[in-house]
Amino acid sequence: MVWLKGNLHTHVGEGMSLTEALERYAELGYDFLSISDHMKLTLARHRRLLLIPGIEWNSFAGEHMGVYSFHQAVLRRCLKSGEQLGLLRYLGKQPALVVLNHPNWQEPEHYSRKQLMARTSAIGMEIYNGVIERLEGCALATDKWDYLLSRGRRLFGFASDDAHSLADIGRGWIVVRAASRTPAAVYDAILRGDFYSSTGVTIRSIRRQKARFIVDTADADEIWAIGSKGVCLARVSARRMEFKPAGYGGSYVRFTVFGRGAAMAWTQPFHLDGSGESGPKSAFITRWWLSRIDMHRLSDAPSVNLRMPMEWTPAEGKDGFVSVHHRYGNKDGVVYLANRFMIHQAGDWTVFLGHDGGAKVFVDGEQVLYQPLRINPCIADRSPVTVRLTRGTHEIVIALDTDNGMGQGIYFRFMSPREKGKISRAVVFPKRLAR
């Protein structure tokens, strides 16, 4: 594995030429680069830099996003589209990497929190955009990042130059841990989230060892562990930090590193399942009501409930796994699994969804989780989300993308809430109710 430094957001033909941009990045020791011009595909070659094809798509409404792909037909299709949500639905099924750009630029900002939640095909967002240092708005957007992460969205954080002139180069970058020094290896590492973002701090290693995290840097003055909703869980004035999240009931932890002056770096979030760190878990819920298959895209799948005429039929799981494949085979679409539960103990319950196809979770009609990626085989507890449940009856509905038979089913269970920093001794798990 090799660490490679690069930038995905640069423009030429405005304040600098293509040759000037390439040479300047090479002089600064960059390893890879994408020329992502506004609504224009600019292809380039360089003797040393690894080039990743990309564009910056933008609309008259002010929505900007970086789209990167080695398939030129995908990028050229983007240039013909003027509507973002439809384009994102298309990109969600293509070999493309999508990053939402500078959400805190201008007033009103380019993306509200609600808009960011709705752009579900993006794998990441810019948490730092260098050119906004000299424009209206705020270069940092970690506040919105934590907002999304706290609500179950899994997005990577990117730092970029958004360079329009030579003076803009070298403000923000990402450093990937790639399998080899090739454009494809860099691209694959980004898709995995195997990178960190920086404006000047070097991270030597980021490790998760059982119940602790270790961040080792070359030049940090201070390191913070950041948890759900942006809360600082711990901080050290050192180049190295070991953090044990024992007793922390949040869904993720990430690390912000502070260096000399205003230099910073950000790791990607580590998503936690709470094993051994919070309350006990229930048995898997294996009896559900299963709907007919609908021809929705998962991104468009609306909230439904058991009162709606969805041809509900009982489904029984085995060894914790509830299969939809035995009923629908290789059909493509969205199916819903629904249950009603009686909650005797109010609090912040964590629900754990294991799924292979992309999935949404709705609690009492409100979407609390969206994870569009298909990962086979199905992994129990893959996607945790914490929801506040009052005493009484609640309905939980899961939308699962069957993905031509690749989305085959779910695991589902609860983890008990915490009370005043302690685990409740007498746990009464939610009781499944008859329909």
C-alpha positions in Angstrom: 0.0 0.0 0.0 1.2 3.5 -0.8 0.0 7.0 0.5 -0.7 9.3 -2.4 -1.7 13.0 -2.3 -4.1 14.6 -4.7 -7.0 17.0 -5.4 -10.3 16.3 -7.2 -11.5 19.9 -7.7 -9.6 22.2 -10.1 -10.6 24.4 -13.0 -8.5 25.6 -16.0 -9.1 28.1 -18.7 -10.2 30.9 -16.3 -7.3 32.1 -14.3 -4.7 29.6 -15.4 -4.0 27.3 -18.3 -4.1 23.5 -18.2 -0.3 23.3 -18.6 0.2 25.8 -15.7 -2.1 23.9 -13.4 -0.5 20.5 -14.1 3.0 21.8 -13.6 2.1 23.6 -10.4 0.6 20.6 -8.8 3.6 18.5 -9.9 6.0 21.0 -8.4 4.1 20.8 -5.0 4.5 17.0 -4.9 1.0 16.0 -5.7 0.5 12.4 -7.0 -3.0 12.6 -8.6 -5.4 15.3 -9.9 -8.7 15.7 -11.6 -9.5 18.7 -13.9 -13.2 19.2 -13.1 -14.3 22.1 -15.2 -17.8 23.5 -15.0 -20.0 21.5 -17.4 -17.1 20.6 -19.6 -15.0 17.5 -19.9 -11.3 18.4 -20.0 -9.0 15.4 -20.7 -5.4 15.7 -19.8 -2.1 13.7 -19.6 1.0 14.4 -17.6 4.4 12.6 -17.3 4.1 12.2 -13.5 0.6 13.1 -12.3 -2.1 10.4 -12.2 -5.2 11.9 -13.9 -8.8 11.0 -13.0 -11.5 12.2 -15.5 -14.1 14.4 -13.9 -16.5 17.4 -14.3 -18.2 19.9 -12.0 -21.9 19.7 -12.7 -23.9 22.8 -11.8 -27.4 24.1 -12.3 -29.0 27.5 -12.4 -30.3 26.9 -8.9 -26.7 26.9 -7.6 -26.3 23.1 -7.1 -22.7 22.0 -7.7 -21.3 18.5 -7.6 -18.1 16.8 -8.7 -18.7 13.7 -10.9 -15.7 11.4 -11.5 -15.6 8.3 -13.8 -13.4 6.5 -16.2 -16.4 6.1 -18.4 -16.6 9.1 -20.6 -20.1 8.3 -21.7 -21.3 8.8 -18.1 -19.6 12.2 -17.8 -21.0 13.3 -21.2 -24.5 12.3 -20.2 -24.1 14.6 -17.1 -23.3 17.5 -19.4 -26.7 17.1 -21.1 -28.7 17.2 -17.9 -30.0 20.3 -16.1 -31.9 18.6 -13.2 -29.9 17.3 -10.3 -32.2 14.8 -8.5 -32.9 12.9 -11.8 -29.2 12.9 -12.6 -28.3 11.5 -9.2 -30.8 8.7 -9.7 -29.0 7.9 -13.0 -25.5 8.2 -11.4 -26.5 5.9 -8.5 -26.5 3.0 -11.0 -23.4 4.0 -12.9 -19.6 3.5 -12.3 -19.3 7.1 -10.9 -18.1 8.9 -7.8 -20.2 11.9 -6.8 -19.1 14.6 -4.3 -21.4 17.5 -3.3 -19.4 20.7 -3.5 -19.0 23.7 -1.2 -22.3 23.4 0.7 -21.6 26.6 2.7 -20.8 28.9 -0.2 -22.8 32.2 -0.6 -26.0 33.2 1.2 -28.2 31.4 1.1 -25.8 28.5 1.1 -25.6 26.2 -1.9 -26.9 23.2 0.0 -29.2 23.3 3.1 -29.1 20.3 5.5 -32.4 19.1 4.0 -31.0 19.3 0.5 -27.9 17.3 1.5 -30.1 14.6 3.1 -32.0 14.2 -0.2 -28.9 13.8 -2.4 -28.5 10.2 -1.5 -26.5 9.0 -4.5 -23.4 11.1 -3.4 -20.7 9.2 -1.6 -19.2 12.3 -0.1 -19.3 16.1 0.4 -16.7 18.8 0.6 -16.0 19.5 4.3 -13.3 22.1 3.2 -13.2 24.1 0.0 -10.2 26.3 -0.4 -11.5 28.9 -2.8 -14.3 29.9 -0.3 -11.5 31.4 1.9 -11.6 34.3 -0.5 -15.3 34.2 -1.4 -18.6 34.6 0.4 -19.5 31.9 2.8 -17.6 29.4 4.9 -14.8 27.1 3.7 -15.6 24.5 6.4 -18.8 22.4 6.3 -18.1 19.9 9.1 -21.2 21.0 10.9 -23.4 19.7 8.1 -21.3 16.6 7.8 -21.9 15.7 11.4 -25.6 16.5 11.0 -25.9 14.0 8.2 -23.7 11.3 9.9 -25.8 11.6 13.0 -28.9 10.8 11.0 -27.6 7.6 9.4 -26.1 9.0 6.2 -22.7 7.6 5.4 -20.7 10.2 3.6 -17.0 10.7 3.2 -15.5 14.1 3.8 -13.3 15.7 1.1 -11.0 18.7 1.2 -10.4 20.5 -2.1 -8.7 23.5 -3.7 -11.5 24.4 -6.1 -8.6 26.2 -7.8 -9.4 28.8 -10.4 -5.9 30.4 -10.4 -2.4 29.5 -9.4 -2.9 31.3 -6.1 -5.7 28.9 -5.2 -3.5 25.7 -5.5 -2.4 23.9 -2.4 -5.1 24.9 0.1 -6.9 21.6 0.6 -6.3 18.0 -0.5 -6.9 14.3 0.2 -4.3 11.6 0.9 -5.4 8.1 -0.2 -3.9 4.7 0.8 -3.9 3.0 -2.5 -2.9 -0.5 -3.5 -0.6 0.8 -6.2 0.4 4.0 -8.0 -2.3 3.9 -10.7 -5.4 6.0 -11.3 -7.7 3.0 -10.9 -6.1 2.2 -7.5 -6.6 5.8 -6.3 -10.2 5.7 -7.5 -10.9 2.4 -5.7 -9.3 3.7 -2.4 -11.6 6.8 -2.5 -14.7 4.6 -3.0 -13.6 2.5 0.0 -13.1 5.7 2.1 -9.4 4.8 2.5 -8.2 8.4 2.7 -8.1 11.4 4.9 -8.5 15.1 4.1 -6.0 17.9 5.0 -5.1 21.5 4.8 -1.6 21.0 6.1 -1.3 18.2 8.7 0.1 14.8 7.9 -1.5 11.6 9.3 0.9 8.7 9.4 -1.6 6.0 10.3 -5.2 5.5 11.3 -6.0 2.2 13.0 -8.8 0.5 14.7 -7.7 -2.2 17.1 -10.6 -4.0 18.8 -12.0 -1.5 21.3 -9.7 1.4 20.6 -8.7 3.8 17.8 -5.2 5.0 17.2 -4.3 8.1 15.2 -0.6 8.8 14.6 0.5 12.0 13.0 3.8 13.7 11.9 3.0 17.2 13.1 -0.2 17.6 15.1 -0.5 20.0 18.0 -3.9 18.6 19.1 -6.3 15.8 18.2 -10.0 15.6 18.9 -12.3 12.6 18.8 -15.6 13.8 17.4 -18.9 11.9 18.0 -22.5 12.1 17.0 -23.9 15.6 16.5 -20.4 17.0 16.5 -19.7 16.5 20.2 -16.0 16.5 21.2 -15.6 13.2 23.1 -11.9 13.6 23.9 -8.9 15.7 23.1 -5.1 15.5 23.5 -2.3 17.9 22.9 0.0 15.5 21.2 0.9 14.0 17.9 -0.7 10.7 18.7 -4.1 9.8 20.2 -5.5 6.5 21.5 -9.3 6.7 22.0 -11.5 4.0 23.6 -15.2 4.6 23.0 -16.3 2.5 25.9 -19.5 3.8 27.3 -20.2 6.0 24.2 -23.5 5.2 22.7 -23.2 7.2 19.4 -23.2 5.8 16.0 -19.8 7.0 14.8 -16.5 8.6 15.7 -14.2 10.6 13.6 -11.0 12.5 14.3 -10.0 16.2 13.7 -6.3 17.0 13.8 -5.0 20.5 14.4 -1.5 21.6 13.3 0.5 24.7 13.2 -1.5 27.9 12.6 -4.8 27.1 10.9 -3.7 23.7 9.5 -6.2 20.8 10.0 -6.9 17.3 8.9 -9.9 15.0 9.1 -10.2 11.3 9.2 -13.2 9.5 7.7 -15.9 8.4 10.2 -15.7 5.0 11.9 -19.2 3.6 12.2 -19.8 1.8 15.4 -22.2 -1.1 16.1 -22.0 -0.6 19.9 -20.8 -4.2 20.5 -19.4 -4.3 24.1 -19.7 -0.5 24.3 -23.4 0.1 25.1 -26.5 -1.7 26.1 -27.5 -5.4 25.5 -29.1 -6.4 22.2 -32.3 -8.2 21.6 -32.7 -11.4 19.7 -33.2 -10.9 15.9 -36.8 -10.0 14.9 -37.7 -12.8 12.5 -41.5 -12.3 11.9 -42.5 -9.5 9.6 -45.2 -8.5 7.2 -43.9 -8.4 3.6 -45.4 -6.2 0.9 -45.8 -6.8 -2.9 -42.8 -5.7 -5.0 -43.1 -2.1 -6.3 -41.2 -0.7 -9.3 -39.8 2.2 -7.3 -36.1 3.2 -7.3 -35.0 3.0 -3.7 -34.2 6.7 -3.7 -37.8 7.4 -4.6 -39.4 4.8 -2.3 -42.0 6.6 -0.1 -43.0 5.8 3.4 -45.8 3.3 3.7 -47.7 1.7 6.6 -49.6 -1.5 7.4 -52.9 0.3 6.9 -52.1 0.8 3.2 -53.2 -1.9 0.6 -49.7 -3.3 -0.1 -50.8 -7.0 -0.3 -49.2 -7.7 3.1 -48.3 -11.3 3.8 -46.5 -12.9 6.7 -42.7 -13.6 6.4 -40.8 -15.8 8.8 -37.0 -15.8 9.1 -34.5 -18.5 9.8 -31.4 -18.2 12.0 -32.2 -14.5 12.3 -32.3 -13.8 8.6 -35.6 -12.8 6.9 -35.4 -13.6 3.2 -37.4 -11.9 0.5 -35.6 -13.7 -2.3 -37.5 -17.0 -1.8 -40.7 -15.0 -2.8 -39.5 -12.6 -5.4 -36.4 -14.3 -6.9 -34.5 -12.1 -9.3 -37.2 -9.5 -9.7 -36.1 -5.9 -9.5 -37.8 -3.3 -7.3 -38.5 -2.3 -3.8 -40.2 -4.5 -1.1 -41.3 -3.3 2.3 -41.1 -5.3 5.6 -43.2 -3.9 8.4 -43.9 -4.4 12.1 -45.6 -2.8 15.0 -43.9 -2.8 18.4 -45.0 -1.9 22.0 -42.3 0.2 23.7 -42.4 -0.1 27.5 -39.1 1.8 28.1 -38.8 5.3 26.5 -35.3 6.4 25.4 -32.8 6.5 22.6 -33.0 2.9 21.2 -30.5 1.8 18.6 -31.9 -0.3 15.8 -29.5 -2.5 13.9 -30.3 -3.4 10.3 -28.4 -6.0 8.4 -29.0 -5.9 4.7 -27.4 -6.8 1.4 -29.5 -4.6 -1.0 -29.8 -0.9 -0.4 -32.3 0.0 2.3 -34.3 2.7 4.0 -35.8 2.6 7.6 -38.9 4.5 8.5 -40.1 4.9 12.1 -43.7 6.1 12.4 -43.5 7.3 8.8 -40.3 9.3 9.2 -37.1 8.2 7.4 -34.3 7.6 9.9 -31.8 5.7 7.8 -30.9 5.5 4.1 -28.0 3.3 2.9 -28.2 2.7 -0.9 -25.1 0.6 -1.4 -25.4 -3.2 -2.0 -22.9 -5.3 -0.1 -23.1 -9.1 -0.4 -23.4 -11.2 1.6 -25.8 -9.8 4.1 -24.0 -8.6 7.2 -25.9 -8.5 10.5 -25.8 -5.1 12.3 -24.4 -3.5 9.2 -26.3 -0.2 9.5 -27.1 1.1 13.1 -29.2 4.2 13.7 -30.3 5.6 17.1 -33.9 6.7 17.3 -35.9 8.2 20.2 -38.9 6.1 21.1 -41.6 7.1 23.6 -43.6 4.6 25.5 -46.5 3.2 23.4 -46.9 1.7 20.0 -44.5 2.4 17.1 -44.4 1.2 13.5 -41.1 0.3 11.9 -41.0 -0.2 8.1 -37.9 -1.2 6.0 -37.7 -0.6 2.3 -35.3 -3.1 0.6 -33.9 -2.8 -2.9 -34.1 -6.3 -4.4 -31.6 -5.2 -7.1 -32.4 -8.0 -9.6 -32.2 -10.6 -6.9 -29.0 -9.4 -5.3 -30.9 -7.8 -2.4 -32.1 -10.9 -0.6 -33.1 -10.0 2.9 -32.5 -8.5 6.3 -31.4 -9.0 9.9 -33.0 -6.7 12.5 -32.7 -6.2 16.2 -32.7 -3.6 19.0 -30.1 -2.3 21.5 -31.3 -0.9 24.8 -31.1 2.8 25.6 -28.8 4.2 28.2 -29.9 6.1 31.2 -27.6 8.8 32.7 -24.5 7.2 31.2 -25.4 3.7 32.6 -26.9 0.6 31.1 -30.4 -0.1 32.4 -30.3 -3.3 34.3 -33.8 -4.5 33.7 -34.2 -4.2 30.0 -37.7 -4.7 28.5 -37.2 -5.0 24.7 -39.9 -3.8 22.3 -42.6 -6.4 21.9 -43.8 -7.2 18.4 -47.6 -6.7 18.1 -50.0 -8.4 15.8 -51.0 -6.4 12.7 
